[in-house]
């Protein structure tokens, strides 16, 4: 049986571009620090980060549409 640490895979979708103002990956929503240390995080920390990603990605979408108008 897989532990929680190994059961939460990386949210990386291979769109690796950092938002210039928010300093988050526009593909997955993680910070560069979170990306670099993902392998070291336990399942609880990974789950905490994963729960934040939808709101981070939404914030980037809002920031992009505001910048374009």
Helices and strands as residue ranges (DSSP letters): H 4-7, H 32-37, G 38-40, H 43-68
